[in-house]
Amino acid sequence: MGIMLEGFEWETSKSLNTKFFSNGGSFEVKDKEIQINFKKKRHLPTLMATLKNMGDTKIPWLQNRPLKFSTLTVT
């Protein structure tokens, strides 16, 4: 993932986790998709742009439901 994040190519997995994924949020498994909601964080716009460029990621063991990412309106 670091290679795909412009400006973060040389980050370690630990620092990427801290900057992007060590964050509160929620998820919901819906009939046709899995909705993942991230809390606002400094680097979240970069992550959201990268996830959008990746296209749909489908989860085979959940009937190929695609992951849909969004941001929560609260911090």
Biopython code that builds the backbone (N, CA, C, O; Angstrom):
import numpy as np
from Bio.PDB.StructureBuilder import StructureBuilder

atoms = [
    (1, "MET", "N", (0.824, -1.186, 0.000)),
    (1, "MET", "CA", (0.000, 0.000, 0.000)),
    (1, "MET", "C", (0.866, 1.246, 0.000)),
    (1, "MET", "O", (0.509, 2.238, -0.635)),
    (2, "GLY", "N", (1.998, 1.222, 0.696)),
    (2, "GLY", "CA", (2.863, 2.390, 0.750)),
    (2, "GLY", "C", (3.321, 2.847, -0.616)),
    (2, "GLY", "O", (3.461, 4.047, -0.854)),
    (3, "ILE", "N", (3.556, 1.910, -1.517)),
    (3, "ILE", "CA", (3.985, 2.250, -2.876)),
    (3, "ILE", "C", (2.895, 3.035, -3.590)),
    (3, "ILE", "O", (3.196, 3.880, -4.433)),
    (4, "MET", "N", (1.652, 2.773, -3.272)),
    (4, "MET", "CA", (0.529, 3.426, -3.941)),
    (4, "MET", "C", (0.212, 4.806, -3.361)),
    (4, "MET", "O", (-0.492, 5.593, -3.994)),
    (5, "LEU", "N", (0.719, 5.104, -2.177)),
    (5, "LEU", "CA", (0.432, 6.374, -1.513)),
    (5, "LEU", "C", (1.527, 7.378, -1.843)),
    (5, "LEU", "O", (2.637, 7.290, -1.320)),
    (6, "GLU", "N", (1.214, 8.325, -2.705)),
    (6, "GLU", "CA", (2.201, 9.304, -3.142)),
    (6, "GLU", "C", (2.765, 10.056, -1.938)),
    (6, "GLU", "O", (2.024, 10.600, -1.119)),
    (7, "GLY", "N", (4.099, 10.070, -1.854)),
    (7, "GLY", "CA", (4.773, 10.739, -0.754)),
    (7, "GLY", "C", (5.034, 9.843, 0.441)),
    (7, "GLY", "O", (5.682, 10.268, 1.397)),
    (8, "PHE", "N", (4.547, 8.617, 0.407)),
    (8, "PHE", "CA", (4.705, 7.700, 1.531)),
    (8, "PHE", "C", (5.383, 6.394, 1.109)),
    (8, "PHE", "O", (5.292, 5.388, 1.812)),
    (9, "GLU", "N", (6.054, 6.415, -0.029)),
    (9, "GLU", "CA", (6.622, 5.194, -0.602)),
    (9, "GLU", "C", (7.646, 4.518, 0.308)),
    (9, "GLU", "O", (7.797, 3.297, 0.259)),
    (10, "TRP", "N", (8.342, 5.281, 1.126)),
    (10, "TRP", "CA", (9.432, 4.723, 1.934)),
    (10, "TRP", "C", (9.046, 4.544, 3.398)),
    (10, "TRP", "O", (9.907, 4.267, 4.232)),
    (11, "GLU", "N", (7.799, 4.695, 3.710)),
    (11, "GLU", "CA", (7.337, 4.516, 5.087)),
    (11, "GLU", "C", (7.365, 3.032, 5.467)),
    (11, "GLU", "O", (7.200, 2.155, 4.619)),
    (12, "THR", "N", (7.577, 2.777, 6.742)),
    (12, "THR", "CA", (7.518, 1.399, 7.232)),
    (12, "THR", "C", (6.055, 0.998, 7.426)),
    (12, "THR", "O", (5.168, 1.850, 7.472)),
    (13, "SER", "N", (5.822, -0.289, 7.537)),
    (13, "SER", "CA", (4.447, -0.748, 7.752)),
    (13, "SER", "C", (3.903, -0.212, 9.075)),
    (13, "SER", "O", (2.712, 0.081, 9.180)),
    (14, "LYS", "N", (4.761, -0.081, 10.079)),
    (14, "LYS", "CA", (4.324, 0.444, 11.375)),
    (14, "LYS", "C", (3.878, 1.898, 11.256)),
    (14, "LYS", "O", (2.833, 2.270, 11.790)),
    (15, "SER", "N", (4.662, 2.724, 10.558)),
    (15, "SER", "CA", (4.281, 4.134, 10.436)),
    (15, "SER", "C", (3.050, 4.300, 9.543)),
    (15, "SER", "O", (2.223, 5.176, 9.795)),
    (16, "LEU", "N", (2.918, 3.470, 8.502)),
    (16, "LEU", "CA", (1.708, 3.523, 7.674)),
    (16, "LEU", "C", (0.476, 3.165, 8.498)),
    (16, "LEU", "O", (-0.571, 3.800, 8.377)),
    (17, "ASN", "N", (0.611, 2.150, 9.330)),
    (17, "ASN", "CA", (-0.502, 1.752, 10.186)),
    (17, "ASN", "C", (-0.905, 2.892, 11.113)),
    (17, "ASN", "O", (-2.092, 3.165, 11.285)),
    (18, "THR", "N", (0.087, 3.561, 11.714)),
    (18, "THR", "CA", (-0.198, 4.666, 12.620)),
    (18, "THR", "C", (-0.866, 5.827, 11.898)),
    (18, "THR", "O", (-1.830, 6.403, 12.403)),
    (19, "LYS", "N", (-0.362, 6.171, 10.725)),
    (19, "LYS", "CA", (-0.864, 7.335, 9.999)),
    (19, "LYS", "C", (-2.218, 7.099, 9.341)),
    (19, "LYS", "O", (-3.016, 8.028, 9.223)),
    (20, "PHE", "N", (-2.486, 5.873, 8.912)),
    (20, "PHE", "CA", (-3.684, 5.633, 8.117)),
    (20, "PHE", "C", (-4.713, 4.713, 8.755)),
    (20, "PHE", "O", (-5.912, 4.975, 8.655)),
    (21, "PHE", "N", (-4.282, 3.660, 9.397)),
    (21, "PHE", "CA", (-5.229, 2.627, 9.806)),
    (21, "PHE", "C", (-5.494, 2.552, 11.300)),
    (21, "PHE", "O", (-6.520, 2.014, 11.715)),
    (22, "SER", "N", (-4.586, 3.083, 12.119)),
    (22, "SER", "CA", (-4.810, 3.095, 13.560)),
    (22, "SER", "C", (-5.774, 4.237, 13.852)),
    (22, "SER", "O", (-5.373, 5.327, 14.261)),
    (23, "ASN", "N", (-7.027, 3.963, 13.636)),
    (23, "ASN", "CA", (-8.032, 5.011, 13.628)),
    (23, "ASN", "C", (-9.380, 4.370, 13.952)),
    (23, "ASN", "O", (-9.654, 3.234, 13.568)),
    (24, "GLY", "N", (-10.192, 5.106, 14.648)),
    (24, "GLY", "CA", (-11.527, 4.595, 14.931)),
    (24, "GLY", "C", (-12.393, 4.615, 13.682)),
    (24, "GLY", "O", (-12.060, 5.253, 12.683)),
    (25, "GLY", "N", (-13.464, 3.933, 13.755)),
    (25, "GLY", "CA", (-14.389, 3.904, 12.630)),
    (25, "GLY", "C", (-15.425, 2.828, 12.854)),
    (25, "GLY", "O", (-15.606, 2.340, 13.970)),
    (26, "SER", "N", (-16.092, 2.472, 11.799)),
    (26, "SER", "CA", (-17.111, 1.435, 11.899)),
    (26, "SER", "C", (-17.244, 0.729, 10.559)),
    (26, "SER", "O", (-16.763, 1.210, 9.533)),
    (27, "PHE", "N", (-17.900, -0.409, 10.589)),
    (27, "PHE", "CA", (-18.213, -1.100, 9.338)),
    (27, "PHE", "C", (-19.578, -1.751, 9.473)),
    (27, "PHE", "O", (-20.051, -2.041, 10.572)),
    (28, "GLU", "N", (-20.186, -1.967, 8.336)),
    (28, "GLU", "CA", (-21.498, -2.610, 8.306)),
    (28, "GLU", "C", (-21.552, -3.537, 7.096)),
    (28, "GLU", "O", (-21.271, -3.118, 5.973)),
    (29, "VAL", "N", (-21.911, -4.788, 7.326)),
    (29, "VAL", "CA", (-22.088, -5.742, 6.237)),
    (29, "VAL", "C", (-23.532, -5.618, 5.771)),
    (29, "VAL", "O", (-24.463, -5.989, 6.486)),
    (30, "LYS", "N", (-23.701, -5.095, 4.574)),
    (30, "LYS", "CA", (-25.032, -4.895, 4.002)),
    (30, "LYS", "C", (-25.329, -6.017, 3.011)),
    (30, "LYS", "O", (-24.483, -6.878, 2.771)),
    (31, "ASP", "N", (-26.523, -6.003, 2.439)),
    (31, "ASP", "CA", (-26.917, -7.049, 1.494)),
    (31, "ASP", "C", (-25.990, -7.119, 0.286)),
    (31, "ASP", "O", (-25.637, -8.211, -0.159)),
    (32, "LYS", "N", (-25.594, -5.966, -0.250)),
    (32, "LYS", "CA", (-24.826, -5.955, -1.491)),
    (32, "LYS", "C", (-23.421, -5.388, -1.362)),
    (32, "LYS", "O", (-22.683, -5.369, -2.347)),
    (33, "GLU", "N", (-23.023, -4.924, -0.171)),
    (33, "GLU", "CA", (-21.698, -4.336, 0.000)),
    (33, "GLU", "C", (-21.300, -4.342, 1.465)),
    (33, "GLU", "O", (-22.114, -4.598, 2.352)),
    (34, "ILE", "N", (-20.025, -4.053, 1.693)),
    (34, "ILE", "CA", (-19.512, -3.867, 3.042)),
    (34, "ILE", "C", (-19.093, -2.410, 3.145)),
    (34, "ILE", "O", (-18.170, -1.971, 2.459)),
    (35, "GLN", "N", (-19.769, -1.669, 3.996)),
    (35, "GLN", "CA", (-19.510, -0.240, 4.155)),
    (35, "GLN", "C", (-18.497, -0.050, 5.274)),
    (35, "GLN", "O", (-18.728, -0.490, 6.400)),
    (36, "ILE", "N", (-17.371, 0.604, 4.973)),
    (36, "ILE", "CA", (-16.338, 0.896, 5.955)),
    (36, "ILE", "C", (-16.264, 2.405, 6.114)),
    (36, "ILE", "O", (-16.073, 3.135, 5.141)),
    (37, "ASN", "N", (-16.416, 2.864, 7.347)),
    (37, "ASN", "CA", (-16.420, 4.291, 7.644)),
    (37, "ASN", "C", (-15.219, 4.634, 8.518)),
    (37, "ASN", "O", (-15.064, 4.094, 9.613)),
    (38, "PHE", "N", (-14.378, 5.526, 8.032)),
    (38, "PHE", "CA", (-13.206, 5.972, 8.779)),
    (38, "PHE", "C", (-13.508, 7.279, 9.496)),
    (38, "PHE", "O", (-14.196, 8.146, 8.957)),
    (39, "LYS", "N", (-12.986, 7.419, 10.725)),
    (39, "LYS", "CA", (-13.039, 8.713, 11.385)),
    (39, "LYS", "C", (-12.060, 9.644, 10.687)),
    (39, "LYS", "O", (-11.099, 9.203, 10.056)),
    (40, "LYS", "N", (-12.319, 10.933, 10.812)),
    (40, "LYS", "CA", (-11.430, 11.915, 10.194)),
    (40, "LYS", "C", (-10.047, 11.828, 10.824)),
    (40, "LYS", "O", (-9.904, 11.649, 12.033)),
    (41, "LYS", "N", (-9.034, 11.959, 9.976)),
    (41, "LYS", "CA", (-7.647, 11.926, 10.409)),
    (41, "LYS", "C", (-6.833, 12.720, 9.401)),
    (41, "LYS", "O", (-7.246, 12.871, 8.251)),
    (42, "ARG", "N", (-5.701, 13.218, 9.813)),
    (42, "ARG", "CA", (-4.891, 14.104, 8.974)),
    (42, "ARG", "C", (-4.628, 13.553, 7.580)),
    (42, "ARG", "O", (-4.772, 14.281, 6.599)),
    (43, "HIS", "N", (-4.250, 12.300, 7.471)),
    (43, "HIS", "CA", (-3.869, 11.716, 6.188)),
    (43, "HIS", "C", (-5.024, 11.001, 5.486)),
    (43, "HIS", "O", (-4.812, 10.342, 4.469)),
    (44, "LEU", "N", (-6.223, 11.120, 6.008)),
    (44, "LEU", "CA", (-7.365, 10.405, 5.436)),
    (44, "LEU", "C", (-7.660, 10.775, 3.981)),
    (44, "LEU", "O", (-7.995, 9.881, 3.204)),
    (45, "PRO", "N", (-7.555, 12.044, 3.568)),
    (45, "PRO", "CA", (-7.809, 12.352, 2.152)),
    (45, "PRO", "C", (-6.878, 11.592, 1.201)),
    (45, "PRO", "O", (-7.302, 11.164, 0.127)),
    (46, "THR", "N", (-5.622, 11.427, 1.591)),
    (46, "THR", "CA", (-4.672, 10.670, 0.766)),
    (46, "THR", "C", (-5.094, 9.217, 0.674)),
    (46, "THR", "O", (-5.079, 8.627, -0.407)),
    (47, "LEU", "N", (-5.467, 8.642, 1.798)),
    (47, "LEU", "CA", (-5.912, 7.247, 1.817)),
    (47, "LEU", "C", (-7.172, 7.062, 0.980)),
    (47, "LEU", "O", (-7.264, 6.110, 0.206)),
    (48, "MET", "N", (-8.136, 7.955, 1.125)),
    (48, "MET", "CA", (-9.392, 7.832, 0.379)),
    (48, "MET", "C", (-9.159, 7.931, -1.124)),
    (48, "MET", "O", (-9.778, 7.198, -1.896)),
    (49, "ALA", "N", (-8.272, 8.831, -1.545)),
    (49, "ALA", "CA", (-7.966, 8.964, -2.977)),
    (49, "ALA", "C", (-7.318, 7.691, -3.505)),
    (49, "ALA", "O", (-7.633, 7.244, -4.608)),
    (50, "THR", "N", (-6.418, 7.107, -2.725)),
    (50, "THR", "CA", (-5.748, 5.872, -3.145)),
    (50, "THR", "C", (-6.739, 4.717, -3.222)),
    (50, "THR", "O", (-6.709, 3.939, -4.175)),
    (51, "LEU", "N", (-7.607, 4.598, -2.240)),
    (51, "LEU", "CA", (-8.615, 3.531, -2.253)),
    (51, "LEU", "C", (-9.549, 3.674, -3.446)),
    (51, "LEU", "O", (-9.941, 2.677, -4.051)),
    (52, "LYS", "N", (-9.907, 4.904, -3.786)),
    (52, "LYS", "CA", (-10.775, 5.142, -4.941)),
    (52, "LYS", "C", (-10.088, 4.696, -6.228)),
    (52, "LYS", "O", (-10.718, 4.092, -7.096)),
    (53, "ASN", "N", (-8.793, 4.994, -6.350)),
    (53, "ASN", "CA", (-8.039, 4.605, -7.546)),
    (53, "ASN", "C", (-7.870, 3.094, -7.667)),
    (53, "ASN", "O", (-7.684, 2.579, -8.770)),
    (54, "MET", "N", (-7.931, 2.386, -6.553)),
    (54, "MET", "CA", (-7.771, 0.932, -6.573)),
    (54, "MET", "C", (-8.991, 0.234, -7.159)),
    (54, "MET", "O", (-8.889, -0.907, -7.608)),
    (55, "GLY", "N", (-10.127, 0.892, -7.162)),
    (55, "GLY", "CA", (-11.343, 0.254, -7.659)),
    (55, "GLY", "C", (-11.958, -0.653, -6.608)),
    (55, "GLY", "O", (-11.548, -0.649, -5.447)),
    (56, "ASP", "N", (-12.939, -1.427, -7.028)),
    (56, "ASP", "CA", (-13.645, -2.311, -6.099)),
    (56, "ASP", "C", (-12.766, -3.463, -5.642)),
    (56, "ASP", "O", (-12.088, -4.107, -6.443)),
    (57, "THR", "N", (-12.792, -3.708, -4.346)),
    (57, "THR", "CA", (-12.169, -4.882, -3.764)),
    (57, "THR", "C", (-13.298, -5.750, -3.256)),
    (57, "THR", "O", (-14.061, -5.338, -2.382)),
    (58, "LYS", "N", (-13.406, -6.944, -3.797)),
    (58, "LYS", "CA", (-14.492, -7.844, -3.406)),
    (58, "LYS", "C", (-13.969, -8.897, -2.440)),
    (58, "LYS", "O", (-12.834, -9.359, -2.559)),
    (59, "ILE", "N", (-14.806, -9.267, -1.486)),
    (59, "ILE", "CA", (-14.443, -10.236, -0.460)),
    (59, "ILE", "C", (-15.101, -11.577, -0.795)),
    (59, "ILE", "O", (-16.312, -11.730, -0.636)),
    (60, "PRO", "N", (-14.303, -12.552, -1.260)),
    (60, "PRO", "CA", (-14.854, -13.830, -1.724)),
    (60, "PRO", "C", (-15.674, -14.575, -0.669)),
    (60, "PRO", "O", (-16.719, -15.139, -0.993)),
    (61, "TRP", "N", (-15.220, -14.588, 0.586)),
    (61, "TRP", "CA", (-15.920, -15.356, 1.608)),
    (61, "TRP", "C", (-17.158, -14.634, 2.149)),
    (61, "TRP", "O", (-17.844, -15.154, 3.029)),
    (62, "LEU", "N", (-17.444, -13.437, 1.623)),
    (62, "LEU", "CA", (-18.684, -12.728, 1.956)),
    (62, "LEU", "C", (-19.491, -12.491, 0.685)),
    (62, "LEU", "O", (-19.954, -11.379, 0.426)),
    (63, "GLN", "N", (-19.653, -13.545, -0.097)),
    (63, "GLN", "CA", (-20.439, -13.543, -1.337)),
    (63, "GLN", "C", (-19.985, -12.452, -2.320)),
    (63, "GLN", "O", (-20.805, -11.851, -3.015)),
    (64, "ASN", "N", (-18.685, -12.210, -2.366)),
    (64, "ASN", "CA", (-18.086, -11.221, -3.281)),
    (64, "ASN", "C", (-18.651, -9.811, -3.120)),
    (64, "ASN", "O", (-18.707, -9.044, -4.080)),
    (65, "ARG", "N", (-19.062, -9.481, -1.913)),
    (65, "ARG", "CA", (-19.514, -8.105, -1.670)),
    (65, "ARG", "C", (-18.318, -7.160, -1.804)),
    (65, "ARG", "O", (-17.237, -7.461, -1.299)),
    (66, "PRO", "N", (-18.500, -6.030, -2.473)),
    (66, "PRO", "CA", (-17.404, -5.061, -2.596)),
    (66, "PRO", "C", (-17.278, -4.219, -1.322)),
    (66, "PRO", "O", (-18.251, -4.002, -0.599)),
    (67, "LEU", "N", (-16.052, -3.753, -1.071)),
    (67, "LEU", "CA", (-15.810, -2.824, 0.027)),
    (67, "LEU", "C", (-16.112, -1.416, -0.463)),
    (67, "LEU", "O", (-15.668, -1.026, -1.543)),
    (68, "LYS", "N", (-16.856, -0.659, 0.313)),
    (68, "LYS", "CA", (-17.155, 0.743, 0.015)),
    (68, "LYS", "C", (-16.649, 1.576, 1.185)),
    (68, "LYS", "O", (-17.039, 1.351, 2.331)),
    (69, "PHE", "N", (-15.785, 2.534, 0.896)),
    (69, "PHE", "CA", (-15.154, 3.340, 1.931)),
    (69, "PHE", "C", (-15.757, 4.735, 1.978)),
    (69, "PHE", "O", (-16.062, 5.329, 0.944)),
    (70, "SER", "N", (-15.924, 5.251, 3.192)),
    (70, "SER", "CA", (-16.387, 6.624, 3.359)),
    (70, "SER", "C", (-15.844, 7.168, 4.676)),
    (70, "SER", "O", (-15.274, 6.435, 5.483)),
    (71, "THR", "N", (-16.034, 8.464, 4.870)),
    (71, "THR", "CA", (-15.575, 9.098, 6.103)),
    (71, "THR", "C", (-16.772, 9.426, 6.983)),
    (71, "THR", "O", (-17.847, 9.778, 6.498)),
    (72, "LEU", "N", (-16.562, 9.302, 8.269)),
    (72, "LEU", "CA", (-17.589, 9.697, 9.226)),
    (72, "LEU", "C", (-17.578, 11.215, 9.352)),
    (72, "LEU", "O", (-16.560, 11.850, 9.078)),
    (73, "THR", "N", (-18.671, 11.789, 9.754)),
    (73, "THR", "CA", (-18.736, 13.244, 9.886)),
    (73, "THR", "C", (-18.291, 13.721, 11.257)),
    (73, "THR", "O", (-18.269, 14.923, 11.520)),
    (74, "VAL", "N", (-17.934, 12.783, 12.138)),
    (74, "VAL", "CA", (-17.434, 13.143, 13.467)),
    (74, "VAL", "C", (-15.992, 12.694, 13.592)),
    (74, "VAL", "O", (-15.541, 11.820, 12.851)),
    (75, "THR", "N", (-15.268, 13.291, 14.530)),
    (75, "THR", "CA", (-13.868, 12.909, 14.747)),
    (75, "THR", "C", (-13.751, 11.993, 15.922)),
    (75, "THR", "O", (-12.650, 11.562, 16.262)),
]
sb = StructureBuilder()
sb.init_structure("model")
sb.init_model(0)
sb.init_chain("A")
sb.init_seg("    ")
for serial, (resi, resn, name, xyz) in enumerate(atoms, 1):
    if name == "N":
        sb.init_residue(resn, " ", resi, " ")
    sb.init_atom(name, np.array(xyz, "f"), 0.0, 1.0, " ", f" {name:<3s}", serial, name[0])
structure = sb.get_structure()
